[in-house]
Amino acid sequence: MWNKIKGLFKLSQKEYACNIYKIATEYKIITESKTNTGLFMEDELIFIISISSPEQEISDKIFTSLKSSREDIKFPETKEEMREQQKEHLKNIKEKSYLGLYKNSTSCSIRLIGNIISITPYIFNKRWLEPVEEKTLKIEYDNNELEITRKIIEILE
């Protein structure tokens, strides 16, 4: 019985998320929030910073983004709403298309659940990004933000 209760508690832990794209000269750090459908979607709080920024600044932006992850945001109900939202999002991240972003970047997703950070690299596959699950790195989070940031930078190289 106790194991069932512990399992339920784990399911109810808040999940914090963001995506990071590294292009030629900058990082695009984009908060992800959980929608009312349970899916994660890129959301507001976007940081675009130079890849030559100090590690501490990069770290601050990543963890501010993670901690800004929200729950129960409204998922677009129609294709038109989705197109409008995507158009606005592309403008906010200073990209012409998702395809261009995916082709011209290396990227990873960051997830924080409880005290475990998961860093999952993505690979471009013709029209979209696919997670490379076997390369997911899990690190215990204990206010070791700079150490984690160094691992993220290494993964994006």
PLY file of the C-alpha trace (Angstrom):
ply
format ascii 1.0
element vertex 157
property float x
property float y
property float z
element edge 156
property int vertex1
property int vertex2
end_header
0.00 0.00 0.00
2.80 2.43 0.91
4.43 1.89 -2.53
1.13 2.79 -4.23
0.91 6.01 -2.21
4.53 6.90 -3.04
3.80 6.22 -6.72
0.81 8.55 -6.67
2.91 11.27 -5.06
5.54 10.96 -7.80
2.86 11.38 -10.45
1.67 14.58 -8.85
5.06 16.31 -8.73
5.25 19.48 -10.77
7.35 19.22 -13.89
9.39 22.23 -14.97
10.56 22.39 -18.57
12.40 24.42 -21.18
14.04 23.92 -24.56
17.40 25.30 -25.59
18.45 25.87 -29.18
22.04 26.76 -30.03
22.49 28.49 -33.36
25.67 30.01 -34.78
25.95 32.96 -32.38
23.29 32.56 -29.71
21.26 30.39 -27.39
17.48 30.53 -27.51
16.14 29.43 -24.14
12.40 28.89 -24.28
10.15 28.01 -21.36
7.74 25.12 -21.85
4.45 24.91 -19.98
1.96 22.10 -19.56
-1.31 22.67 -21.37
-4.81 21.81 -20.22
-4.48 18.69 -22.42
-1.39 17.51 -20.53
1.01 18.20 -23.41
3.95 20.55 -23.08
4.11 23.56 -25.37
6.69 26.31 -25.78
5.50 29.32 -23.87
6.51 32.81 -22.93
9.63 33.71 -21.14
12.15 33.53 -23.90
15.81 34.41 -23.56
18.06 34.97 -26.55
21.66 35.40 -25.47
25.09 35.27 -27.05
26.94 31.95 -26.94
29.89 33.95 -25.62
27.92 35.05 -22.53
29.46 34.09 -19.18
28.40 30.63 -17.95
26.75 32.19 -14.90
24.50 34.36 -17.10
23.55 31.37 -19.25
22.83 29.38 -16.09
20.67 32.16 -14.64
18.60 32.30 -17.84
18.14 28.52 -18.04
16.99 28.19 -14.44
14.78 31.29 -14.59
13.14 29.76 -17.65
12.69 26.39 -15.94
11.19 27.94 -12.82
8.77 29.95 -14.99
7.19 26.80 -16.41
3.44 26.89 -15.78
0.61 24.37 -15.70
-2.81 24.30 -17.32
-2.21 26.84 -20.07
-4.84 26.81 -22.80
-4.08 24.62 -25.79
-5.30 26.19 -29.06
-8.74 24.83 -29.92
-8.63 25.37 -33.69
-6.04 25.11 -36.44
-6.37 28.86 -36.96
-5.62 29.56 -33.28
-2.62 27.23 -33.50
-1.31 28.97 -36.64
-1.68 32.40 -35.04
0.04 31.25 -31.86
2.90 29.70 -33.83
3.29 32.84 -35.95
3.52 35.00 -32.83
5.94 32.57 -31.19
8.25 32.56 -34.24
8.26 36.35 -34.16
9.16 36.30 -30.43
12.07 33.90 -30.97
13.21 35.81 -34.07
12.82 32.92 -36.49
11.13 32.70 -39.89
10.13 29.05 -39.52
10.40 26.12 -37.17
11.99 24.10 -39.95
14.78 26.68 -40.26
15.30 26.71 -36.50
15.44 22.91 -36.33
17.82 22.61 -39.31
20.20 25.31 -38.12
20.52 24.49 -34.44
21.53 21.88 -31.96
18.98 21.55 -29.21
17.93 19.81 -26.05
15.05 19.75 -23.62
15.50 20.24 -19.91
13.05 18.72 -17.42
13.08 19.10 -13.66
10.90 16.71 -11.68
11.46 16.61 -7.95
15.22 16.85 -7.59
16.15 15.21 -10.90
17.12 17.20 -13.99
16.91 15.37 -17.32
18.75 16.78 -20.31
17.62 15.17 -23.57
19.36 16.10 -26.83
17.31 16.36 -30.01
18.24 15.44 -33.56
16.75 16.94 -36.72
14.88 14.36 -38.80
13.77 15.83 -42.14
10.94 18.05 -40.81
10.98 17.90 -37.02
13.08 17.23 -33.97
13.26 13.83 -32.34
14.52 13.18 -28.81
17.62 11.00 -28.51
16.37 9.21 -25.40
19.39 6.93 -25.06
21.58 10.03 -24.61
19.42 11.56 -21.89
21.55 12.71 -18.98
19.99 12.64 -15.51
21.56 14.72 -12.76
20.50 15.22 -9.17
19.54 18.87 -8.69
20.96 20.30 -5.48
21.40 23.99 -6.34
24.30 22.87 -8.58
23.05 25.06 -11.42
26.43 26.04 -12.84
27.57 22.40 -13.00
24.34 21.45 -14.80
24.71 24.40 -17.18
28.20 23.22 -18.12
26.75 19.79 -18.99
24.04 21.44 -21.14
26.64 23.54 -22.98
28.70 20.39 -23.57
25.67 18.53 -24.97
24.92 21.42 -27.34
28.49 21.53 -28.74
0 1
1 2
2 3
3 4
4 5
5 6
6 7
7 8
8 9
9 10
10 11
11 12
12 13
13 14
14 15
15 16
16 17
17 18
18 19
19 20
20 21
21 22
22 23
23 24
24 25
25 26
26 27
27 28
28 29
29 30
30 31
31 32
32 33
33 34
34 35
35 36
36 37
37 38
38 39
39 40
40 41
41 42
42 43
43 44
44 45
45 46
46 47
47 48
48 49
49 50
50 51
51 52
52 53
53 54
54 55
55 56
56 57
57 58
58 59
59 60
60 61
61 62
62 63
63 64
64 65
65 66
66 67
67 68
68 69
69 70
70 71
71 72
72 73
73 74
74 75
75 76
76 77
77 78
78 79
79 80
80 81
81 82
82 83
83 84
84 85
85 86
86 87
87 88
88 89
89 90
90 91
91 92
92 93
93 94
94 95
95 96
96 97
97 98
98 99
99 100
100 101
101 102
102 103
103 104
104 105
105 106
106 107
107 108
108 109
109 110
110 111
111 112
112 113
113 114
114 115
115 116
116 117
117 118
118 119
119 120
120 121
121 122
122 123
123 124
124 125
125 126
126 127
127 128
128 129
129 130
130 131
131 132
132 133
133 134
134 135
135 136
136 137
137 138
138 139
139 140
140 141
141 142
142 143
143 144
144 145
145 146
146 147
147 148
148 149
149 150
150 151
151 152
152 153
153 154
154 155
155 156
